[in-house]
């Protein structure tokens, strides 16, 4: 069956009060952007409490649903029959025809759920339920009414036009992109950071990303892996500016000057410093990482506290309390897992200490960093000025 329209349902936006129109407008814009990747012409428009997508040309149903399921802010997608109000008998006739085409097997149970948003409509909701249900049973004697656990609902919304739909395809939920500022994601080639980026984007946050590259110890293929991950995340998060920072000289200098059990935490602190500089230059309001408490030595509570000390911007850690399997489950669902497990090392794994400190003391780490004073600032500036920016669509 080919649907001419889709009703787009949202959730949280509905409680935004006088500012709701701002969120609706962002959602309309994001839907229109997502549908540009689909063959066909579509009109996205809104009315009080509802957003619609109308197909103006031929299109592929699965492609449209896939595109809409990547738009944060959408709670449900309803393939829709929308009809003019030509009287109740016409409503019954068109609903029966809709169900006949929609369901080849008629041995099903149903429940009619009417909502009379236009109060001037002469028939009340409960009467619509009863009379339309009777019309369906007359047309299809094999069907039965089940008010508790039906196989499908016949949803009828009486507005300026009348909406009829029987399916609500889940959307990704969340808030529309662009409603909650911009953040800088520290993106590695692992499993966790793409999931963290996805999760914060789901709250309406637009993303920049920074990747720390360490040639020749990390290959161009490792860099391409991160570009591929950013591209997958961008299907949900919109365009991403990926800043590729050459971290080799900084890592080698830290390796030469600092105790090896402190390498990971000191390198991490310099990554955060550089990420914050890039964030401020790109009008980001926070940093985002894929850290999870206790997962590795640099992610103990003590290590996180020492890492945070170098940042003035908030550090958002969306997966902080997730088990590894929970993170993997999300990565599989959003399509990043298979790319993340490709065997290309990033700079964090290449220079990991054999026995890293798990409970670092801030005063000890600060004292060790003083050994870097002679050259580290110049190396950081060089890394920033030579950073490559890749526009990910």
N, C-alpha and C positions, 0 to 999 in steps of 0.2 A: 504493500500500500504506500502511495506517495503522499506525504503530508505537505501542505502548502505553508504551514505556520508552526512555530514552536512557542509555547509559553515558558518563560524563564522564571523560576522561583528563586527567591533569595531568603535568607534567614535573619542574620544579625542586623542587616541593613534596616529591617523593618522596625527596629526599636530606636532609631537614631533621631527621632523627633524632628525638629525644624530643620536640621541639617541633612535629613535623609536624601533630599534631592541631589546633594553633592555626591553622595555615594552612588546613587542610581546613575547619575551622569557618567561617573568613572566606569561603572560596570557596563553601561551601553558602549562606551568607547573601547573598552577591552574586548567585548564581544565582537564588535566590528573589526578590530585588529585581528583577532583570532580567525575570523571567517575569510580574511583576505588570502589565507593559505589554501582555501577550498575552491575548487572550480565551481563557478556559478555566481549569480548576483543576489545579494540579500539586503533587505532593509531591516535595521534594528531600531525600534522605537519604544517609547514608554507612555503609559498613561497612569492614572492614580493607582499605585500599589502593584502595578504589573509591567513587565518588560516582554516584548514580543520580537521574534525573528520571523520575517516573511521571506519566503523564497520567491524570487522574481523570474528565475530560469530553472532549467533542469539542474540537478545536483545529485551527489552521492550521499545517501542517508548516513552511512557509517562514518564517512569523512566529517560530516557536519557534527555528529554526536561526539566524535573524538576531539574535534577542535573545541567544542563547548566544554568538554570535560577537562580541559586544560585552563579554564578561565576561573580564577579565584573570585569568590563572591556568589557563584552559582550553586544553589543548594539542590535544585532539581530541574530537569529538562522534560517538558511535556509535549510530545508530538500531538498536534492540535487540529481538530476540526472547528473552524470558526464560521458561524452562520449569521445571517441577518435575522432579526426578529420578525418572522412572518406568521406569527401565531403558534399556539401550542401544538396543533395538529402537525404543522410543518416540523416543529422541533422533534416530535415523536418519530415522524417519517424519516428525517435525516439521521437521527440517532440509531434507529433500527438498521438503516442502510450502512452506516458507519461500522456498527458491530458485525454485520454480516460480512463485510469485506475484511474487517480486522481479525476475526476469529473463525477460522475454517471449522475447527471442532467446536460444536455448540454444547457439548456436554460439560458445561461449566457453571459455577455459581457466581453471582454478582450482587452488588449493592449500589443503589443510586444515591449519590450524595450531591444535593443541589445547594447552591448558594445564590441568594437573590440580592446581589450587590446593588442592582437598580430597583429601588423600592417601589417605583411606579408600575412594575410588572404585576399584572393582575392576579397571578397565581402564587401563593406562598410556597416556601421551600418544601415543607412537609407534603403538601399536595402534589408538587412536582415529583417528589420521590415516589409517591404512591401511584400516580397516574402514568408516569413514564415507565416505572417498573412493570405495571400492568401491560403496557404496550409492548414491552420487550418480551414478556412471558407469552403474550398472544402470538407474536411473530416467531418465537423460538421456543416451542413447548419443551425441548430438551433441557433448557436452562432452568436453574432454580435460584431463588433468593436465599442468601446467607448473610445476615446482618452482622455476624461476629467475625467470621473468617472466610470472606469471599475469595474466589480466584482472581477477581478484578473488581475495581470500583468504576462505576460510570459517573465521572465528575462533570457536573453541569454548573457553569458560572454564568449568571444572567447579568450582563453589563450592557454597554451600548450595543455590542453584538453579543452573541451567546457562544461561549467556549465549551467544547465537549472533548474530554480526553479520558483515557483509561490507563495510562502508563506514566509513571514519574521515574525517569532515569536519573540516578544519583549524579550530582555534580561534585566538584572538589570541596565546596564550602569555603569558609574563610571570608576575607574582605577583599574588595577590588584593589588591584595594584594602583599605587599612586595616592592612596588615602592615608598613609602613615610614614611618609618620608622615605629616606634612602639610607642604606647601610653598606658597609664594606665587608664582604665575605672573604675570610682567609681560606682559599680553595686549594686543597692538595689533590693528589690523585687517589686518595683513599675512599672508603665507603662513607665516612661520617660527615665530612664537610658539605658534599652536595645535598645530603639530607637536611642538614642545618639550613642551607640556603633556601631549599624548597619550603621548609617549615616557617621561616621568618617571612618569606615572600607571601605565604598563605595569609599572613596578617596584614597584607596591604603594603608591605615594604618593598620598594624598588632596590635593585642590587647593582653595586660594582663588585668586582672580585680582584684579589691579588694572589698571584702564584709565585712562589720562590723557587727559581730555577738555579741549578748548580752545575753548569757544564764545566769540564767534560764528565763529571761524576754522575750527572743525570743526562740522559739522551734526549735528542729532539723528539723521539717517540714518547717519552714521558711528558714532555710539554704538550704534544698533540693530544695525549690522553686527557689532560686537563682542559684543553680547548673543547674536546668532544663532550666532556662532562658539563662544561659551562653551557654548551649548546643544548644539551638535554634539559638542563635546569631552566634555560631561557624559554622553553616551550610553555612553562608555567609562569616564570618570573618576568617575561618580557625581555627586551634588549639588555645585555650586560656588557659593560666595559671591563675587559679582563686586563689587568696590569701585570705584566711579567717582569719580575725583578731578578736581576742576576745577583745571586747571593753567595757565589763561590768565594770571592776574596774575603768577605766578612766571616764566612764559616772557617776558612783556613786560618785567618788571623786569631779567631777565638780558639781554634784547635791548638795553635802554637802557644798561646799566652795563658790559657786558663786550665784549671784542674779538669781532668777528663771526666770525672764523675759529675761535673757541673755543666758539661758542654750543652746538653739538651735544654736545660732551663735557661742558660744565658743566650743561646741561639734563639730560643722562643721569645725571650724578652726583646731582642733586637728585631725580630719579625713583627712583634706587636708595635714597636716604635715606628717602624717603616710603614706598616699598615695604617697607623693612625695619621701619619703625615699625609699619605695618599687620600685617606678618608676626608681629612680637613680640606685638602685641595679640591676635592670633588663633591663638597657640600654634603657629606655623609654625616649622620647624627650618631652612629654607633658602629662598633665592630661586631662581626658575627663569626663564631668558631664552631667546629664540630666536636668540641671536647666533652667527654663523659667522665664523671667522677670515678677515679680509680682504674680506668681502662689501661693506662700506661703510666710510667713514672712521672711524666710531665703533667699528669692530670689528677694527681692527688690533691686534696684540699690545700695542703701546704704549698704545693707547686703552683696551683692556680692563684693563690693569694700573692705569691711572689711575682708571678707573671702580670697580674692586674696592676701591680704597683707602678708600672711604667706608663699606664694609660690614664688619660683624663676623660676620654670618651667612655660611655657605657660599653661593656662587653656582654653581648647577648649569646647565650649558649643553649640553643633550643633542645639539644639532646642530652643535656647534662645529667638527667636521671634515668636515661634509657639503658636497658641491657643491650649488649651487642646484637643479639638476635632481633630485638625490636627495631634497631636501626637498619639491620639487613632487610627486615620485612618491608620497611618503608622504601628502601632503595630499590627493591625488586618491583614494588608497586609503581614507582615513578619512572623506572627504566634506566637507572644509573648503575645498578649492581654489576651487570656484565662488563661494563666499561671500567668500573672501579677495580675489579679483580684482575685486570690485565697486568702481567708481571713486569711493569716498568717502575723502577724505584724513584722516589722523590728525595729531595735533599734531606728531609728529616730522618729517613731510614738509612741513608748512606753514612751519616756522621753520628749515628747513635752510639752512646758510650756502652761499654760492656756491662758496667755496674753503675747505672745512673743513680744520683741521689734522689730519694723519694720524699724526704722531708727537709727541703732546703730552708735555711735560715736567711732572711732578707739581708741582714748585716754581713753575712759571709759572702753572699752573692754580689752585693755592692762592692765589697772589698776586692773580690776577684775581678770585677769589671774595671776597676781602676788600673789594672795592668794593660788595659786596652786604650788608655787615654791618648796615647801618642798618635794613633792613626785611625781609630775607629770612626770618628766624626767625618773625616774625609771620605772614608770608604762608604759610609751610609749615604753621604751626599752624592757620591758617584753612582751608587746603586739607584738612587731616586732619579737622577738626571738621565740615566741611560735606560730607564724602565721602558719597555715596549707596551703599548696599549693596543689591544685587539678588540674590535667591535663585534660582539656576538649577537646575532639575530636569531 
